[in-house]
Amino acid sequence: MRYLVLALLSFLTLAGPARAGEPQRVRLSAFGNSLVNHAEGGAETNVPVWLARMARADGALFSMDGQYGFLKDFAATLPPEPSWNVRGVRGAWIPGRRSFGEAGFTHALITPANFIQYRAPDQSFEDGKGEDATPLSVTLRLIDWLHENSPKTRIVLYEGWADMAPFADPFPPSARALRKYQAFNSGEYHDWYATWLAELRAARPDARITLAPVARVLAGLLSDGPLAELPAEALYSDNAPHGTPTLYLLAAMVTYASLNDRSPPEALRLSDAIDPVLRENYRATAARIWQMVSAQDTAAAAAPAPAPAAPAPAASSAAPPEPAPRPARLAVLEEALDTGHTNPALAMGLNGLSDWSVQHPFVNIFKTARGWIGHRDGEWGAWRQDDLIALGLLNADGWPTALPEGATQLEALILTDQPPETKAELAGRYRVTWKGAGTLRILGRVRKVSIGDHEAWFSFTPGDGGAAIAILETDPRGIGDIIRDIAVVREEQIPLYDAGAVFNPDWLAVINDLRAIRFMDWMQTNNSP
């Protein structure tokens, strides 16, 4: 029997990588952007969903909340205003029911933008706002608040990955440009984070601050080994760059190791959205990620000194028995009780999406625009959206590919007949952006209109009528470069939109306490064929 046990231990040692510590409960507060949660990319283009799945595979507990923004926004908006709702990820905190400190966050993830690394962390931002503010100073302000309100929370800096535009314009990059990009991620870009980390630790030696070295680890994986054969399109969807589920899974694996001081689980159920190369090499990739993360000394340098060991009792030198593991059900029940939710039995059906609705669930107002209407001289509304579809003049995403013969313009209405009571929420300046070639105009109940290169501005006040986005010409050279991806964003919410936010935080605050939401009117169930 003794030799059988030794043989089994040897087999288990050889069967997989060392996983270090036991899985732990993680309650995470994320200060992030689309490098953490790319909500528009789909259900799996975010780090939280993969963290939750890995925790379940490990038999651990995971919950989190997050908000979008830039470093200066995070430091200026405290307490945090959680706005993320990721399917399959348990929320950790509902403001108003308990304080941030009472929520028991174990970790806080801080994410800077990925295009500020050309200036040192202690140099001012070059945005014309707050000339004295630096990435270092605003992060220290945030860390001080976290330490004051939740002293046990560990700070984790999320490295993300660098802006790809300098290497790939247009997207996708050539193989040579992609190699340069990965070299930048593991070199100058990572060095910026290492400097930022060192300066934060020097300024706050009592704080537990570590780094999730996503860029450095990913650059290593994608430059050498089986994942090096992946083309850019398997990982990135543009040159911002937003990513595919494969990229966010890899980023989550690095983050999981950094949060838990433990390798990602050796087995994880992966969907078909994950590139086959990673699916086939997942276990080896998890082992290599843990090797690279554990090799850095950030966790050891940030960890507090261990308490002196208590002397062994004089009566016996035998080690005390190991406590029995807690049943999984008990752990889940403990977590449920710890949230402090009163779990109100309240559900609601959402109002339908329309240009005249007052709910405004999206940061991008154009998502609720009315369908395209075509006009010709002397006849307003000569072509309705159904007519344009029948003529084949709208692509699969609903963007006009051409104007009907004889049409003077196509028009989409927004912010129609908004009541005066919405002035506090809706009045102000709006930015309009778009891609493609053509002529765009802003009409209706608007003032102070200015139109530039793929960017326009207007002022709006609620009342009778509304605003309209009109296309007078699209794709004039006939090469498929149509006007598309129109976004209309209120000036105050531009940082949220630019950081990747989809839903209006004011709307999320209204629905946050609901147990269930019915999307019947959003889906136009009553009008479906």
N, C-alpha and C positions, 0 to 999 in steps of 0.2 A: 504493500500500500504506500509506503514511504516513497518508493521509486516512482510509483504512478503519479503521486502528487507532484514530485519534482518534475516529471515529464510534462505534466499539464501546465505547471508554472512556466516552464521553458517555452512551451508552445504559445501560451498567451503572451509572453514577452516578445516573441518573434512575430506574432500575428499582426501587430499594429504598433503605432507610435505611442510613446509615453504621453499620458494626457495631463500630467501634473495634478492640480487640485481637484477636489470634488466639485460637481456642478453646484452653483449657488443661486439664490434668488436675486434677480436683477430688477430693480425698478429704475427706469431711465428717464431723465428729462433731457430732451434733445433740442438744442438750438441749431437749426439746420437750414439747408437749402436743397435744391434739386439733386445735389450730389449724394444726399441721404435719402430723399423721398421725391422721386420724379412721378408725381401723381398722374400726369397726363400720359405717361408711357404704358400704363396697364397695371394689373394687379401685382405683378412681380418685379416691377422696376423701382424697387425701394429696398433699403436695408432693413427696416423694421420687420417686414413680413418674413424675411429669411432668418433674422435673429429669433423670432418667435418659433419658427419651425425647428431651428436647431435646438432651442431650449426644450421643446417638447420631445425631440429625439433623445435628448440627454436626460430626460426625467426631471428637468429643472423648471422653475417658475420665472416667467418674464412678463413684465408689463411696462408700458411707456406712454409718454405723451410728448408732443413736439410742436414747434412753431417755426415758421419761415422767417427769414430776415437776413440782415447783414450784421456784422459785429457791433456796429454803433447802435443798430436798432435793438439788439439784445440787451445791451447795457442801459438803454434809455427806456425800455419797456419792462419794468419789474414791479410786481411779481410777473412771471412769465404768463403769456396768454396762449395756452395750448389750442391748436386748431387742426391737428392732424387726426384723421379718422381712417385708419388702415385696417381693411378687412382681415380678420384673423389675428389681430394684435389687441391684447387686452389693455384698456386704458388704465392709467395709474393714479389719476388725480382729477377731481372736479372742483375747480375754484368756487368759493362760496360755501362749500360744505366743510372744508378744512383748509388750513393754511398750507403753504408750500412745505414748511418744515414738518408739519404733521403728516404729510403724505409719505414720508419715509423713503425718499429717493436715495438709492445707493450710488448712483452715478449721474453725472451731467456731461453730455456730449456737446462740445463747442466746435462749430464749423465756420471758418472764414470763407469769404469768396475765393475763387481759384484764379483770380486775375489781378491780385494785389501784390504778388510775390516779387515784383521787380523792384520794390522798395523795402528796406529793412523793417522789421517789426517795430522798431522804435522811431521810425520816420512817419511824418504825418500822412494822412490820406490825401490823395490828389483829386478830391471831388468838389472842392470849393465850399464845403460845409464843415465847420468846426476845424479850423486850420491847426489847432493845437492837439487834436485827437490823433492818436496813433493806434495801430492794432494792439500794441502792448498795453497802452493806458486803458483802453475801453475793456480789454479782456480782464485786466486787474480789477476794474470796477465791478465787472460781472462776478468774478471769483470772490471778491470781498462780500458781495451781497449773498452769494451762495453759502459762503462760510458762516456768515452771521445768522442766516435763517435755517441752514441745514448743515451743521458743522461736520457731520460724518460722511457727507456726499463726496465721492471721489471724482475729480475732474479728468475727463478724457478729451484730448484734442483730436479732432477727426481730420486726417490729412487729405482725404479726397483724392482728386487727380487734377492736373493742370489744365488750363485753357488750351484747347487744341488749335484755335484759329491761327496763331502765328506759324503753325506747322502744316495746316491743311485748309487752304482757302482757294478753291472750294473743297468740300468734303466729297469723297473720302481721300485720305492722304495716300501718297505712294508708299511702297514698302520702305524706301529709304527715309521718307519723312516720318513714317511711323516709328522707325528705329530711333531717329533723333528725338522724337516726342517721348519715348520711353526712357531714353537716356536723360532727358531733362527732368522727368518725374523722379528718377532715382538720384539725380545730382542736385542742381541748383534749387529745384522746387522743394525737395526733401530737406535740403540744408536750411531753407528759410524756416521750416517748421522746427528743426532741431534748435535753431537760434531762438525762436519764439519760446519753445519749451524751456530752454536753459535760462532765459531772462525772466520768465514767469517764476520758475523755481527759485531763482536768486532773490527775487523781490518778495516772494511769499514762501519762505522755507518750511513753514509748518503745514502748508496745504499739500494734499496728495494730488499731484498732477502727473499724468502719463500721456503717452502719444499712441494713437492707433495709426501705425505707419502704412496706410492704405496704398499711397502712391509708390512708395519704395518697394513694398512687397509685390504689388501687381506688376511693376516694371520688371522685377526679377522673374516672376512667373511667365510673363509674356515675351521675355527676351531669350529664355533658355528653357528647354524642356518641351513636353508635348503641347502646351498651350501656345508656344511660340509660333505654331503654324496657323493660328487663328487669324483671319483677315480682320481689318478694322471694323467692317460692317457687322461682324459677329459680336462685337463688344460695344461699339458706339453708334448712335443714331444721327449725330450731327457733330459740328466742331465746337460746341459749347464746352465740353461735349456731354450731352445726356447719353444714357446708355441703354443697353438691352438687359433683359433679366440675367444673362450670364455675367455681365459686369457687376450688377448689384449683388448677386450671390457671392462673387469673389470678394467684393468690398465688405460684405456682411461677415464672411468667414474670418477676415482679418480683424474686424471689429469685435466679433465674438471672442476670439482669442485674447484680445486686449482687455475686454471687459471682465472676462472670467479667469484670466491667467490659466488658461486651459485650451487645449486644441479643439477645433471644431469636431463635432461628432463624426465617428468613422463611417457611419451609414446615415444617409439622408435621402428621403424620397424626393426625386427631382422630376419636374414636369418636362414635357417635350419642348417648352420654350428655352430650356437650357441647351446650349450647343452640345452635340454628341461627344465632342472631344473632351469637354469637361465632365460630362456624365460618365464616360468611360474611365476617366482618370481622377474622379472625385477624391477617393481615399488617399491616393498619393499626394494630391494637391493639398488636402487638409493637413497631412503630415508635414509637408514642406512649409506651409504657412505657419504652423506652430513652431517649426524650427527657426524660421526667420523672425517671428515675433518674440519668441522667448530668448533669442540671442541678444536682443538689445537690452540695455541695462535700465530702461526707463522705469519698469515696474519696481525693480530692486531699489533704485535711487529714490523713488517717491515713497516707498513703504516706510512706515514708522519703525523705530527700533523696537525689537521684540522685548516683551516684559521679561524680567529675570525669572528663571525657572524656580518653582517652589521646591524646597528640599523634600526628598522622599520621606515618608513616615518611617519612624525608627522601628516600628513593630514588624514591618514587612517590606521587602524590596520588590515584591511582585507588582507588575503593572496592573492598574485597574482594568476591569473588563470593558470592552468597547460597548458603547450604548447601542441598543438595537435601532436599526433604521426606522424612521417614521413611515407609516403607510402613506402611499401617494395621495389617497383620498383625504387624509388628515391634512397634508400639506396644502392641497387645493382649498379645503375648507378654511384653513388658517388664512390663506391669502384672501379669500372672499370676505372673511370677517374683517380683515385688516384694512380693506378699502374704505370701510365706514359708509358705504352707500346705503341710503334708505330704499333704493330700488323702487321708485314710484311706478305704479301701474298706469302709465300714460303713453298712449300712442297717437300718431297724427298722420293724416293723409296730406301730402304736400300739394300746394297749388301748382297748376300746370305752368310750364315754361312759356312765357310770351313777352312781347315787348311792352305790354301795358300792366303786367303784374308788378306788385310792389315788394315781392320777396327778395329779389336780387341775390340769388345764392352764389353767383360767380364773381370773382375779381374782374374777369374780362366780361364787360357788359355785353359785348357782341355775341356771346354765346346764347343770349336770349333774344336776339334780333328776329324780326319777322322775316318770312321767306322773301326772296327777291321778287320785285315787281318791275316790269318794263314799261317805259313811257315812250310815246312818240308825239310829234308836234300836234297839239290840239286834243290829245287823248291821254289822260292820266290813267295808268293801270291797264294799258292795252294788252299786256302779257302778265299773267299770274305765274306763280312758281310751277304749277302743274303744266302750264303751256311751255315753259322753258325746259322742263324735264322731257316733255314729249318731243320737243325739237332737238333734244340731245345737246343742249347748251349749258348743262351743269355737270361737273365731274362727280366722281363717287363721293367726294367730300362736300359737295354742295356749292363749290366755287364756280362762277360763270367762266366758261371757256371762250365765249364770244357774245356779242349783242345780237339780238334778232335783226334781220334786215329791216331798216326803216326806224329802228329804235334810237332815241336820243340818249337814253341812259337806263341803267338798272339801279334800283334803290332798295335798301333794307332799312326798316324803321327800328329805332331804339328809344327807350325812355319815354314812351308814349303816355300822355295824360296822367302824369305822376301828380298825386295830390300835393297841395302846398305844405301839408304836414311833414312831407319827406324832405323838406329843404335842408335840414341839418345833416342828413345822410347823403343827399344827392347833389346839392348845389356846389359849384366850384369848377375847377379846371380839369379837363380830360385830355389824355394823350391817346392819339390814334397811331398805330404802327401797322405795317403790312409788308408783304414780300411781293415780288413780281413787277412787271412793267405795265404801264398804262396811265390813265388819268383818273384820279379819285377826288371827290368833292364832299364837303360836309354841309348839309342843308338843314332847314327846319328851325326849331326853337334854340338857336345857338347864337353866340356873340363872340367877338374877338377871335375869329378864325385865322389861323396861320398854317400854311401847308409848305413843307419842305421835302427833303429827300427821304421818302418812305417814313415820314413822321409828320403828324399834324397835331394841332392843339385847338381846343375850343372851350368856351365857357357855357355852362348850362344852369338854368334855374327851373325847378319843377313847375308845371302848370298845364294848361290846355295845349294839345299838340305834342310834338316830340322832336327828336333829332333824327337825321337820316344820313346814312353813308351811301353815296352814289358813285357808281362806276360809269364813266363816260367812254372809256376805251380800255381794253385789256389785251395784252400780248400783241402789240402792234407789229412786231416782226414775224409773228406766226411761228415761233419756235417753242411754244408751250410754256413760256414764262408768264403765266396769267397772274393777275392780282389775286392774292390768297392770304390766308393766315392773318386776317384782320383782327386786331385787338384794340378794344376801347377800355381804358383803365383810368379811374379817378386818380388824380395826382397823389393823394395821400396814400394810395395803395400800390403805387408803382414799385416801391421796394419789395412788397410781397409778391407781386407778379414776376418781377425780374428774378426773384429767388425761387420761383417755381410753384407758388401757391395757386391753387385752383379755386377753392371755395372762399367766399367772403367771410371773414371772421365774425362780423356782426350777425350774419345769418347762422353760422355755427353756434354762436352763443344762445340763439333762440331755441335750437333743436337739441342742444347738448344733453339735456336731462331726459329726453324721451327714451322709453324702452324699445319702441319699434317705430319705424317710419314706413309709410306706404308710398310707393313711387308710381302708383297707377296713372295719375294725370301726367307725370313726366314722361311716361311710356306711351301716352295717348292710347291707353287700352280701349277706351270706349269708342274710339274712332278707327281702330285697327281693322284691316280687311277681314 
